[in-house]
Amino acid sequence: MMTYGRPKKLMWRGKMSKFFLVRIYDDSTGKRTWISTGATSIKAAQEFRRTLEMDEALGKDRSVAKASAMQTFKDAVEAWRTEKRATRTATSAYVTNIESIANTYWIPFFGKKLLRDVTSALLKEYLQKRKLGLLTVRLKPVVAATVNNDRRLFSNFLGYARRQGWIVGNPLESVEQYRGEMRRRTRSLSEKDEQDLLKACRESPKIDVEGRRNLGGVEGGKVSAKKTQWAQTAPVPGHLFPLVLTALRSGLRKRTLLSARWRHIDLAAGRWNLPGELLKTSKDYCTPVAASVVEELKAYRARLLKKEGTARVALTATIFGLEPTANITKSFQHAATRAGLKLTFHDLRRVFINRLRERGVPIDTVMGLSGHSSLATIMKHYLEVPTQALEEALRRMEAPSTNEAKQA
């Protein structure tokens, strides 16, 4: 424990010292010593003494606190983006959205400010300008959902900064969201649409190609002078059909399906045994598997065993042979386009939930199969009212009641 005396100027070889000095007493050794404050005014010297006392009170973590206080906003965002790139593919929509918003809006607005200077008032000003479209040259206002999405992403970044010890709290907590629900497009598939999609995921399409053919054989070197047309088969990835079918019949998220390994599914008993770390809710998922999925995965496993050997179907191997961060967007979008549909992979989860609801399955059973833990989430983001149901309700309203029919 160190004790610090009041700043003083001392005589040294007949001359008064230029700077104020502070006497330090070490209780553990009983030794005393003087150190220079480097200050010529008593006010600055007293501030130096208070800093020494604070460093003594906080201990070795003081240096970490000082470094955190000097963390710049730009460097903190870059560290956060680096972490996101490590957990997702560089071309994923989430990472692309982060890069776009951070480079277009965050960094130009907050500039070279220190992270500690990003206050609630500054964030409120940023969101207001974002809403009015004053942060880009187009000067085009945006809807409330866009600003709230930006705010949600910024809150994710501030949460990361707090975990790193760069900030104490989240200044966005006192900044309210803008009113306005997120506009979510509805996505329903008829049984014919579903069959067309599955057919496009299984059959390799033939495309017409026009170009100059290679006339030099394997070695090449010679190209035809005129362009010709020919039909060429574009192979479909072997994992696409079983993956899409499983998503349609289970409603599981893409990341969960890509993380699942052969030990997580009992094909003989027809049950999933997914551990909680593979699901967003962190709860174990032990539910039956649809018969069509069991049949397809058995055939898929047999094909893999014949083509790639036992290592590919080992209990520790992933079912679909992809990493959890794999990007399957392109192959799925191509299949959806060939089927004449416009949808994303996550729409398959919505289709599964609404298909169960159309068949009269109770909502608690739907939640058990989809892995949801919140009724509010499934009601807000997934359940849709089909157009046919709305039309039928209007027909019932305009039809004469039973009493009116009897009186007539």
C-alpha positions in Angstrom: 0.0 0.0 0.0 1.4 3.4 -1.1 0.7 6.7 0.7 1.2 10.0 -1.2 2.0 13.3 0.4 1.0 16.8 -0.6 2.9 18.2 -3.6 5.8 20.5 -2.6 8.8 22.3 -4.1 12.1 21.5 -2.4 15.5 23.1 -2.2 18.2 21.3 -4.1 21.8 22.5 -4.0 20.8 26.0 -3.1 18.1 26.2 -5.7 14.4 25.7 -5.6 13.1 22.8 -7.7 11.4 23.8 -10.9 8.6 21.1 -10.6 6.4 20.1 -7.7 7.4 16.8 -6.1 5.3 14.2 -4.2 6.6 12.1 -1.4 5.7 8.4 -1.5 5.6 6.1 1.5 5.6 2.3 1.0 3.8 0.7 4.0 5.3 -2.7 3.2 8.9 -1.7 3.3 8.7 1.5 5.3 10.7 3.4 2.7 10.1 7.0 1.6 11.0 8.6 -1.7 10.2 11.7 -3.7 9.1 11.7 -7.4 8.6 14.7 -9.7 5.1 15.5 -10.9 6.4 17.3 -14.0 4.0 20.2 -13.1 4.9 23.8 -12.4 1.5 24.7 -10.9 0.1 23.4 -7.7 -3.2 22.5 -9.5 -1.6 20.3 -12.0 0.6 18.7 -9.3 -2.5 17.9 -7.2 -4.1 16.3 -10.3 -1.0 14.2 -10.8 -1.2 13.0 -7.1 -4.9 12.1 -7.5 -4.1 10.1 -10.6 -1.4 8.1 -8.6 -3.9 7.4 -5.9 -6.5 6.2 -8.4 -4.0 3.9 -10.1 -3.2 2.5 -6.7 -6.8 1.9 -5.8 -7.7 0.2 -9.1 -4.5 -1.9 -9.3 -3.1 -3.5 -12.4 -6.4 -3.2 -14.3 -6.0 0.5 -14.5 -3.8 0.2 -17.6 -6.5 -1.9 -19.3 -9.1 0.7 -18.3 -7.0 3.4 -19.9 -6.5 1.5 -23.1 -10.3 0.8 -23.3 -11.0 4.5 -22.8 -8.9 5.3 -25.8 -10.6 2.7 -28.1 -11.7 4.4 -31.3 -15.1 3.8 -32.8 -13.7 2.7 -36.1 -11.3 0.2 -34.6 -14.0 -1.2 -32.4 -16.3 -1.7 -35.4 -13.5 -3.4 -37.3 -12.9 -5.8 -34.4 -16.6 -6.7 -34.3 -16.8 -7.2 -38.1 -13.7 -9.5 -37.9 -15.5 -11.7 -35.3 -18.6 -11.9 -37.5 -16.6 -12.9 -40.5 -15.0 -15.7 -38.5 -18.4 -17.2 -37.6 -20.1 -16.7 -41.0 -19.2 -16.9 -44.6 -17.9 -13.7 -46.2 -20.7 -13.7 -48.8 -23.6 -14.4 -46.3 -26.4 -11.8 -46.3 -25.7 -11.0 -42.6 -22.0 -10.1 -43.1 -22.8 -8.2 -46.4 -25.4 -6.2 -44.5 -22.9 -5.4 -41.7 -20.3 -4.3 -44.2 -22.7 -2.1 -46.2 -24.3 -0.3 -43.2 -21.0 0.2 -41.3 -19.1 1.6 -44.3 -22.0 3.7 -45.7 -23.5 5.1 -42.5 -21.7 4.4 -39.2 -18.1 5.2 -39.9 -18.7 8.4 -42.0 -21.1 9.7 -39.3 -19.1 8.8 -36.1 -15.7 9.4 -37.9 -12.7 9.1 -35.6 -14.6 9.6 -32.4 -13.6 7.5 -29.3 -16.0 4.8 -28.5 -16.7 6.4 -25.1 -17.9 9.5 -26.9 -20.8 7.7 -28.6 -23.6 8.8 -26.3 -27.3 8.4 -26.3 -27.8 11.9 -27.6 -25.4 11.2 -30.5 -27.1 8.0 -31.3 -30.5 9.6 -31.3 -29.2 12.3 -33.7 -27.7 9.5 -36.0 -31.0 7.6 -36.1 -33.0 10.8 -36.9 -30.7 11.6 -39.8 -30.9 8.0 -41.0 -34.7 8.2 -40.9 -34.7 11.4 -42.9 -32.2 10.2 -45.4 -29.7 12.9 -44.6 -26.6 10.6 -44.4 -26.5 9.9 -48.1 -26.4 12.1 -51.2 -29.8 10.8 -52.3 -31.7 12.5 -49.5 -34.3 9.8 -49.5 -36.2 9.1 -46.3 -36.5 5.5 -45.2 -39.3 3.6 -43.4 -39.2 3.0 -39.6 -38.4 -0.7 -40.1 -35.1 0.2 -41.9 -34.0 2.4 -39.0 -35.0 -0.1 -36.4 -33.0 -2.8 -38.2 -30.0 -0.4 -38.2 -30.6 0.2 -34.5 -30.8 -3.5 -33.8 -27.5 -4.1 -35.6 -25.9 -1.2 -33.7 -27.1 -2.7 -30.4 -25.4 -6.0 -31.3 -22.2 -4.1 -31.9 -22.4 -2.3 -28.6 -23.1 -5.5 -26.8 -19.9 -6.9 -28.2 -18.0 -3.7 -27.1 -19.4 -4.1 -23.6 -18.3 -7.8 -23.4 -14.8 -6.6 -24.4 -14.8 -4.1 -21.6 -14.6 -1.1 -23.8 -17.8 0.5 -22.5 -19.8 0.0 -19.3 -23.4 0.2 -20.5 -25.4 0.3 -23.7 -26.3 3.9 -24.6 -29.0 2.6 -27.0 -31.1 1.4 -24.1 -32.5 4.9 -23.6 -33.1 5.5 -27.3 -36.6 4.3 -28.3 -37.4 2.5 -31.5 -39.3 4.2 -34.3 -43.0 3.2 -34.6 -43.9 1.0 -37.5 -43.9 -2.8 -37.8 -41.5 -4.5 -40.0 -43.0 -5.3 -43.4 -42.7 -9.0 -43.9 -43.7 -10.5 -47.2 -46.0 -13.5 -47.0 -44.8 -16.8 -48.5 -47.1 -19.7 -49.0 -46.5 -22.7 -51.3 -49.2 -24.8 -52.8 -48.6 -28.5 -53.0 -47.9 -28.1 -56.7 -45.3 -25.4 -56.0 -43.7 -27.7 -53.5 -43.5 -30.5 -55.9 -42.0 -28.3 -58.6 -39.4 -27.0 -56.1 -38.4 -30.5 -55.1 -38.2 -31.6 -58.7 -35.9 -28.7 -59.5 -33.7 -29.6 -56.6 -33.3 -33.2 -57.8 -33.2 -33.1 -61.6 -30.1 -31.5 -63.4 -31.4 -29.0 -65.9 -30.2 -28.8 -69.5 -29.2 -25.4 -70.7 -28.5 -24.0 -74.1 -25.0 -22.7 -74.5 -23.7 -20.6 -77.3 -20.0 -20.1 -77.9 -16.8 -21.2 -79.7 -16.1 -24.9 -79.2 -12.7 -26.3 -78.2 -11.3 -28.3 -81.1 -8.0 -29.2 -79.6 -9.1 -32.1 -77.5 -8.0 -32.4 -73.9 -4.9 -30.2 -74.5 -7.0 -27.4 -76.1 -5.3 -24.7 -78.1 -7.7 -24.7 -81.1 -11.0 -22.9 -81.0 -13.7 -23.0 -83.7 -14.0 -19.9 -85.8 -17.8 -19.7 -85.6 -20.1 -19.8 -82.6 -22.2 -22.9 -82.2 -25.1 -23.9 -79.9 -25.3 -27.0 -77.8 -27.2 -28.4 -74.9 -25.3 -28.8 -71.7 -26.3 -30.4 -68.4 -25.8 -28.3 -65.2 -25.4 -30.8 -62.4 -27.4 -30.2 -59.2 -25.5 -30.7 -55.9 -26.2 -34.1 -54.4 -27.1 -32.7 -51.0 -29.7 -30.1 -52.3 -32.8 -32.4 -52.6 -32.4 -34.2 -49.2 -31.6 -30.8 -47.5 -34.6 -29.0 -49.0 -37.0 -31.9 -48.3 -35.8 -32.1 -44.7 -36.3 -28.4 -44.3 -39.8 -28.6 -45.7 -40.8 -31.6 -43.5 -39.1 -30.5 -40.3 -39.1 -26.6 -40.3 -35.6 -26.6 -38.9 -33.3 -23.6 -39.5 -30.6 -23.8 -42.2 -27.8 -23.5 -39.7 -29.2 -26.3 -37.5 -29.6 -28.6 -40.5 -26.0 -27.9 -41.8 -24.6 -28.5 -38.2 -26.5 -31.8 -37.7 -24.4 -35.0 -37.8 -25.4 -38.6 -38.4 -25.3 -39.3 -34.6 -28.0 -36.6 -34.2 -30.7 -38.6 -36.1 -31.9 -42.1 -35.4 -33.1 -43.4 -38.8 -34.2 -46.7 -37.4 -36.4 -45.1 -34.7 -37.2 -42.1 -36.9 -36.2 -39.4 -34.3 -34.1 -36.3 -34.1 -31.7 -36.1 -31.1 -30.3 -32.6 -31.7 -28.4 -31.0 -28.7 -29.3 -27.5 -27.6 -26.2 -25.9 -28.9 -27.4 -26.5 -32.5 -30.6 -24.6 -32.0 -31.3 -20.9 -31.5 -33.3 -21.6 -28.3 -30.4 -23.6 -26.8 -32.9 -26.4 -25.9 -32.5 -30.1 -26.9 -34.7 -31.1 -29.8 -36.0 -34.7 -29.6 -38.9 -35.1 -31.9 -40.1 -37.6 -34.5 -38.8 -37.4 -38.1 -41.2 -37.4 -41.0 -41.4 -40.7 -42.8 -40.5 -39.2 -46.2 -37.4 -37.6 -44.6 -36.3 -41.0 -43.1 -36.8 -42.7 -46.4 -34.8 -40.1 -48.4 -32.0 -39.9 -45.8 -31.6 -43.6 -45.8 -31.2 -43.6 -49.6 -29.0 -40.6 -49.5 -26.7 -42.3 -46.9 -26.5 -45.4 -49.1 -25.4 -43.3 -52.0 -22.8 -41.5 -50.0 -21.5 -44.8 -48.6 -21.1 -46.2 -52.1 -19.6 -43.1 -53.6 -17.4 -41.7 -50.8 -16.8 -44.5 -48.3 -17.5 -45.0 -44.6 -15.8 -41.8 -43.5 -18.6 -39.7 -45.1 -21.4 -41.5 -43.2 -19.5 -41.8 -39.9 -21.5 -40.8 -36.8 -19.2 -37.7 -36.4 -19.7 -36.6 -40.1 -22.2 -33.9 -41.0 -25.3 -35.2 -42.7 -25.2 -32.9 -45.7 -21.4 -32.6 -45.9 -21.4 -28.9 -45.4 -20.1 -26.5 -42.7 -22.6 -24.6 -40.6 -21.5 -21.4 -42.3 -21.7 -22.8 -45.8 -23.5 -20.7 -48.4 -26.1 -22.6 -50.3 -28.0 -19.6 -51.5 -26.9 -19.8 -55.1 -27.9 -23.4 -55.7 -31.2 -23.0 -53.8 -32.1 -19.8 -55.7 -31.3 -21.4 -59.0 -33.7 -24.3 -58.2 -36.4 -22.0 -57.0 -36.1 -19.9 -60.2 -36.4 -23.1 -62.3 -39.6 -23.9 -60.4 -41.0 -20.4 -61.1 -40.8 -19.4 -57.4 -39.3 -16.5 -55.5 -38.4 -17.5 -52.0 -35.5 -17.8 -49.6 -34.4 -21.0 -47.7 -35.8 -19.6 -44.5 -39.2 -19.4 -46.2 -39.3 -23.2 -46.0 -39.6 -22.9 -42.2 -42.5 -20.6 -42.6 -44.1 -23.0 -45.2 -43.8 -25.9 -42.7 -45.4 -24.0 -39.9 -48.3 -22.7 -42.0 -48.9 -26.1 -43.6 -49.4 -27.6 -40.1 -51.7 -24.8 -39.2 -53.8 -25.4 -42.3 -54.1 -29.1 -41.4 -55.6 -28.2 -38.0 -52.6 -29.0 -35.9 -52.7 -27.3 -32.4 -50.3 -24.3 -32.0 -48.5 -25.9 -29.1 -47.8 -29.0 -31.2 -46.6 -26.8 -34.0 -44.2 -25.1 -31.6 -42.9 -28.4 -30.4 -42.1 -29.5 -34.0 -40.6 -26.2 -35.1 -38.5 -25.8 -32.0 -40.0 -22.4 -31.0 -40.1 -21.4 -27.3 -42.1 -18.2 -27.7 -45.7 -18.1 -28.9 -45.3 -14.4 -29.6 -42.5 -15.1 -32.0 -44.3 -17.7 -34.0 -47.5 -15.6 -34.1 -45.6 -12.4 -35.2 -43.1 -13.8 -37.7 -44.4 -17.1 -39.1 -48.2 -17.6 -39.1 -50.0 -16.3 -42.1 -53.6 -16.1 -43.1 -54.0 -17.7 -46.6 -56.0 -15.6 -49.2 -58.4 -18.5 -49.7 -59.3 -18.4 -46.0 -60.1 -14.6 -46.2 -62.2 -15.2 -49.3 -64.1 -18.0 -47.6 -64.8 -15.8 -44.6 -66.3 -13.1 -46.8 -68.4 -15.7 -48.6 -69.8 -16.9 -45.3 -70.5 -13.4 -44.2 -72.6 -12.6 -47.3 -74.4 -16.0 -47.3 -77.9 -15.9 -45.7 -78.0 -17.2 -42.2 -80.0 -20.4 -41.3 -82.9 -18.4 -39.8 -83.2 -16.2 -42.9 -83.2 -19.2 -45.2 -86.1 -20.8 -43.2 -88.1 -17.7 -43.3 -87.7 -17.4 -47.0 
